Amino acid sequence: MKISKLQKKMGQFTLQIEELYLESGKVHGLIGTNGCGKTTLSKLIQGILVPDGGRIDYEGLTPRDITMTTQRPYLLHDTVYQNLIYPLKIRGIRPDEAKMDAWLERCGLLQKKFIRALVFDPAFVIVDETLSNLDPDSTELFEQLMREQQTKNKMTWLLISHQLVHVRKICDQVHFMEQGNVLVSGTPEEILLHPSHPSIRRYLADTEVSYRENEKNSEI
């Protein structure tokens, strides 16, 4: 996916991305402070928001190929199975009972918000802070699912997260946003271990302080 000269103004905030390339079949991490435009960008990619200018070249992808998981799952007032097959129903795809059973068996009911996003074999998955409130076992399971999926049938992932440990572990490329713009892109090592830009160094320092404060509070 190629993004060029993308613009979107929302109140006092303006997103303006000169150029961003999300290579197909890779896991991309999108990081930055709150309010820098990460979720706005994801909504533009999904077509929820319409850009004021610029272009998103989907390189053959259609809205049917793109899905998203959020920090809070949006579930129907129905059975787990009906929630699970919902993405198939809205796309006119007949559920494969054996496949649905396999997903449920592999993940357990706790993970239904993840598997609902994956059951229709999407090509592009946006994970918006989904890992933030998970316990360590659930986080590890989700990471395993991503690795398994990439081994079987590579997807393109956009992982929006403040959990930098996970970004470093599972991402191929990391993109740092600041004030509505993608400031720097590179490998996890380049961005998270050897950052050259002062804004990234400040962000990493602030994130580490917040992490230590949360750890301290959890012990009280």
C-alpha positions in Angstrom: 0.0 0.0 0.0 1.4 3.4 -1.1 0.2 6.6 0.6 1.2 9.9 -0.8 0.4 13.5 0.1 -2.4 12.3 2.3 -4.3 15.1 4.1 -7.1 15.2 6.6 -8.2 18.1 8.8 -10.3 17.4 11.9 -10.9 20.4 14.1 -7.5 21.8 15.2 -5.7 18.7 14.1 -4.3 18.1 10.6 -2.9 14.8 9.3 -0.5 15.4 6.5 1.6 12.4 5.3 3.9 13.1 2.4 4.8 9.5 1.8 4.3 6.1 3.5 4.9 2.6 2.0 3.4 -0.4 3.8 5.0 -3.3 2.0 2.7 -6.2 1.3 3.1 -9.3 3.5 5.0 -7.5 6.3 4.1 -6.7 9.9 4.2 -2.9 10.3 4.3 -1.1 13.7 2.8 2.4 14.0 4.0 4.2 17.1 3.9 7.8 18.5 2.3 9.8 21.3 -1.4 10.0 21.9 -3.0 12.4 19.4 -0.3 12.1 16.7 -2.8 10.7 14.2 -2.4 6.9 14.3 -6.0 6.1 14.6 -7.0 8.8 12.1 -4.6 7.2 9.6 -6.1 3.7 10.2 -9.6 5.1 9.6 -8.5 6.7 6.4 -7.0 3.4 5.2 -10.3 1.6 6.1 -12.4 4.2 4.3 -14.2 5.2 7.5 -12.9 8.7 6.9 -12.5 10.4 3.5 -9.2 12.3 2.9 -9.2 16.0 2.0 -6.4 15.4 -0.4 -3.7 13.0 -1.5 -3.9 9.3 -2.5 -4.0 5.8 -1.0 -2.9 3.3 -3.6 -4.4 0.0 -2.3 -2.5 -2.0 -4.9 -5.5 -4.2 -5.7 -7.0 -4.4 -2.2 -10.7 -3.8 -1.7 -12.7 -3.0 1.5 -13.5 -6.7 1.7 -9.8 -7.5 2.2 -9.3 -5.1 5.1 -10.2 -5.7 8.7 -9.5 -4.2 12.1 -9.3 -5.2 15.8 -9.6 -2.4 18.4 -8.8 -2.0 22.1 -12.5 -2.6 22.9 -14.2 -5.4 21.0 -17.6 -4.5 19.5 -19.8 -7.6 20.0 -23.3 -8.4 18.9 -26.0 -9.4 21.4 -25.9 -12.9 20.1 -24.1 -16.2 20.4 -20.3 -16.4 20.2 -20.7 -18.3 16.9 -22.8 -15.5 15.4 -20.3 -13.0 16.5 -17.5 -15.1 15.0 -19.1 -15.4 11.5 -20.3 -11.8 11.3 -17.5 -10.7 9.0 -18.4 -13.6 6.7 -22.1 -12.7 6.6 -21.6 -9.1 5.7 -19.3 -10.2 2.9 -21.7 -12.8 1.6 -19.3 -15.7 2.4 -20.8 -19.0 3.6 -19.1 -20.1 6.9 -17.1 -23.3 6.8 -18.2 -25.1 10.0 -15.0 -27.2 10.3 -12.9 -24.1 9.9 -14.9 -22.1 12.5 -14.6 -25.0 15.0 -10.8 -25.1 14.4 -10.5 -21.4 15.2 -12.6 -21.8 18.4 -10.6 -24.8 19.5 -7.2 -23.0 18.8 -8.0 -19.8 20.5 -10.7 -20.3 23.2 -13.7 -18.0 23.8 -11.5 -15.3 25.3 -9.9 -14.6 21.9 -13.1 -14.2 19.9 -12.4 -10.6 19.1 -9.2 -11.6 17.4 -10.5 -14.6 15.5 -13.5 -12.7 14.2 -11.1 -10.5 12.4 -9.2 -13.4 10.8 -11.9 -16.0 9.9 -12.4 -14.6 6.4 -8.7 -14.6 5.5 -8.2 -10.9 5.1 -5.2 -9.5 3.2 -4.7 -6.4 5.5 -5.2 -6.4 9.2 -5.1 -3.3 11.4 -4.5 -4.0 15.1 -5.4 -0.8 17.0 -4.1 -1.1 20.6 -5.7 -4.5 20.9 -2.8 -5.8 23.0 -3.0 -3.0 25.6 -5.4 -4.7 28.1 -4.5 -8.3 27.6 -2.9 -10.6 30.2 0.5 -12.0 29.3 -0.8 -15.4 28.2 -3.4 -13.8 25.8 -0.8 -11.5 24.4 1.6 -14.4 23.8 -1.3 -16.4 22.1 -2.1 -13.5 19.8 1.6 -13.2 18.8 1.7 -16.9 18.1 -1.4 -16.6 15.9 0.3 -13.8 13.9 3.4 -15.8 13.4 1.4 -18.9 12.3 -0.7 -16.8 9.9 2.4 -15.3 8.4 3.9 -18.8 7.9 0.7 -20.2 6.2 -0.6 -17.2 4.3 1.2 -13.9 4.6 -1.0 -10.9 5.4 -0.1 -7.3 5.8 -0.4 -6.1 9.4 -0.5 -2.6 10.8 0.1 -2.8 14.6 -0.8 0.4 16.4 0.6 0.1 19.9 2.4 1.6 22.8 3.7 -1.8 23.8 7.1 -1.4 22.3 8.4 -4.8 23.5 5.8 -6.4 21.3 6.4 -4.0 18.4 10.1 -5.0 18.5 9.3 -8.7 18.7 6.8 -9.1 15.8 7.2 -6.1 13.4 9.3 -6.1 10.3 9.0 -2.3 9.9 8.3 0.5 12.3 6.8 3.9 11.5 7.0 6.8 13.9 4.3 9.5 13.8 4.5 13.0 15.3 1.9 15.7 14.9 0.0 14.1 12.0 3.1 13.1 10.0 5.1 10.0 9.6 8.5 11.3 10.7 10.7 8.2 10.3 10.4 4.6 9.1 12.9 1.8 9.6 13.5 -1.6 11.1 12.7 -2.2 14.8 16.4 -2.1 15.5 16.8 1.3 13.8 13.8 2.9 15.4 13.7 1.3 18.8 17.3 0.4 19.6 19.4 3.0 17.7 17.1 6.0 17.1 18.7 8.8 15.2 16.0 11.4 15.5 15.6 13.3 18.8 11.8 13.1 18.7 12.0 9.3 18.8 14.5 9.4 21.6 12.2 11.6 23.7 9.2 9.3 22.9 11.1 6.2 23.9 12.3 7.9 27.2 8.8 9.0 28.1 7.4 5.6 27.3 9.9 3.9 29.5 9.1 6.2 32.4 5.4 5.5 32.0 6.1 1.7 31.8 8.1 1.8 35.0 5.4 3.9 36.8 2.7 1.4 35.8 4.9 -1.5 37.0 5.4 0.2 40.3 1.7 1.0 40.8 0.8 -2.6 40.0 2.9 -3.8 42.9 1.1 -1.6 45.4 
